[in-house]
Amino acid sequence: MSSEVFPCPLCGDGREKSSLTGPDRRGYRRCGSCDLVFVDRADLLPPADERQRYEHHNNGPEYPGYVQFLSRAVDPTVPYLSAGMRGIDYGCGPGPTISAMLAAHDIRCDDYDPYFRPIDLRPPYDFVFCTECFEHFHDPAQSISHLVSLVRPGGVVTIMTELLDDETEFSDWFYARDLTHTAFYTHRTFEYIRKRFGLTELFEDTRRVRVYRRE
């Protein structure tokens, strides 16, 4: 494990970063300040290649397994929502699903995705879902700031991404094998995010899902 200078794309720390051995040939760095693990800029996929990979995901409301998977984020969030609210599924992908799940509760959720549904966003929203997107962020600080800014003060922010913990063998971690996954978060990273972006934790399942209220 070596150290080189790579500014952290989340906290901006410019000190030397430890390099990690991942499951592929990409370069990985770990920030000593916020604990984010991120892929070297030189190894990021071009947008066209990213989109092509996303198009092959079998995701959508017609897939019961995918609906069940997303329920891990929707179910703990619904108690903090109410009929008539308006929210956004940020990074819904080619098969929007959360909006259909929330419609059953008379809750409106618009679908947004920079590749597949680049709609004009109309904040402030009462809530935002960001499921399986944080790991795709090339510039986490910019993306998270934008995400949180869409929600009114007191609104709800739900995040879903596989957590990197002390028991994970990063060199063989399945989550890092996806070439569109470029940022990985630990408990410490999310504590940094919570404080920096003014969030109060409402729920977390220790592994993948976090629900916050914007202060």
N, C-alpha and C positions, 0 to 999 in steps of 0.2 A: 504494500500500500504506500503510495507516494503522495506528495503534496504539491499543488500548483495554485497559481492565482487565477480564480474564476469568480467574478462577482455573482453573488447569489441572486437568482431571479425573483426571489420572494422578499428577503429582508435587505438585499443590497450590500451585504457584508463583502468587502473586497479582500479579506484576508485569505491566506492559503486554504485550499480545500483538500480534504483527504480524498483520494481516488478509491473507488470500489471496483471489485471484479463482479461483473454481472453475468447473466446467462447467455449473453451474446457478445459481439465484438464492439459494441458501442462504449464510449467513455462515460463513466458515471462519477459524479462529485457529491460529497456530503458537506453541507454547511455546518460549521462548528457553532454557529450562533442560533439559528432557528431549526436546525436538524433536517432541513429539506434535502432529499436526494434528487439530483437532476441530471439529465443527459446533456453531454457537451453539445454546444450549438452546431458544431460541424456534423453531428450525427442526426440532426432533426430531419424528418422526411419533408419533401416538398408538399405543398397543399394538395396538388393533384393526386399524389400517391396516397396521402391521408384519406382523401375523399373516396378513392377507389376501395380502400380497405373497409371503410365504414359501410359502403354499399353492400358488402358481403355479409354484414351482421344479420342474423335471423332474429330481429327484434320487431315487436309490434303487438297490438292487442289480440291478434289472432294466435299468439303463442302463449298457452297457459303457463308454461314454465317461466317465461319472461315476466308475465303479470305477477306471478307468485314472487319472483325475485324483487320486483319493484315494490311489492307490498311491504317489504322490510323497511322501506323509506316512507311510504304513504301512510301505513297504519299508525305509526307513532306521531305523525304530523297532524292527522285529521282532528284529534282532540283540541288542537290549538286554532282550528279554522272554523268557519261558520258559513251557512248558506248565504249566497249573495256576494261573497268575497270574490276578488279578481286577482289571479296570480299568473305566473309564467313558468313554463318548463324550459329551463335554459340549457340548450344543448340536447334537444329532444331526439335528434338523429333522424334517420329516414322513416322510422316507424313510430310516430308519437303514440304514447300509451298512457302516461300519467293523466293527461287531460281527460281521457275517456274514463279512467278510474274515478276521478274526482267529480265528473258529471253526475255520477250516481248519488253524490251527496249534495247536488244542486250547487256546486262550486265551480266557477268558471276558471279555466286554466288555459291560457294561450300557449301555443307551441312556437318555440324559437330555436333555430339552429343556424349558425353562420354558413353552413354548406347547403342544407336542405330546406330550411324555412327562414330565410333572412328577412323577416318582417320588420316593419318599423316599430320599435319598442315604445310603449306609452306608459312610462312610470308616472307616479309611484304605484307599485303593486302591493297587495296585502301579504303576498308570500312569493317565494321563489323556490323551485326545486332545481337542484343541480346534481343529477345522478350519473355516476360513472363518467364524469367530465373533468374533474380536478386533475386526474392523472394525464390528461391530454394537454394541459395548459403549458405553452412554451414560455409565457411570461406570467407566472402566477400572481404576482403583485398587481399587475394591471388588470388581469381578468377578474380576480377576486374583488378588487376595488369597484370595478364596473358592476359586477353581480350584486354586491351589497347596496350600491347606490340606487338600484332599481326598486328597492323595498322601502316602504315608508318606515319611519321610526315606530317601533312597536310591532313591526311586521315579522314574519317568520322566514327563516332561511334553513333549508334542508339540504344537507350535503351527503353524498354517498360515494365513497371510494375505498378500496381495500387498504387497510392500515399496514404500514411497515412496523413491525414490533421487534423486540429483542430476540424472539424465538425464530424469526424468519432467517433462513439461509439465503441471503440475497443472490449469491452466485447461481442458485438453482430456482429462484422464485418465479413461479408461473406468471405473475402479474407483470414482471419486467420483460417477459418474452414478446409481448405485443409491441411492435415497433412504433405504434402510435402513442404508447404510454411513455411519457417523458418527465414526469414529476411524481415523487412518492413522499408520503407524509407520515410522520410518527405522532404519538400523543403530544410530544413536545412541540412539534410543528403546529398542531392545531391549537395548542395553548397560546402560541405566538399569534396565530391568526385571530383567535378570539379577542385578545387584548388589543391588537393593532386596529382591527376593523370594528370595534365596539359591539361585540356580540355577547349575549348571555346564554349559557347552555341550558337547554330545556330537556334534552334527552341524548344519550349516546349508548350504543350497544357494545362498546369496547373493540369492535372489529371493523365496522364499515360505515355505519350511519350516525350522523350527528344532526340534531335539530337545535337551532338557535333563535333567539329573539333579538332583533336589531335594537340597540339602545337609543 
